[in-house]
């Protein structure tokens, strides 16, 4: 995981926005369900990067 917060926070925000866009644009078909799950997982990764502090030791 990235250790520098000034790099980690913009990447986390970008992942959260990308995940939200993918969830919003997912069509109502099987590929849409796959895109919805992918968008949700990308957004959860972004949230976890933003909330969990790095362990600098």
C-alpha positions, 0 to 999 in steps of 0.5 A: 500500500502507498505510504505517503498520504499526499499521494494516497488520498488523491488516488483513493478519491479517484478510485471512489469517483471511478467506482461511482461512475461505473456503478451509475453507468452499469446497464441492466444486463449481466454485464451491468451486474459485473460492472456494478460489482467491479465499481463497488469493489473499486470504491471500497478499495478507495475508501479503505485506502483513504481511511486506514493509516499507513504503518510507517515503521 
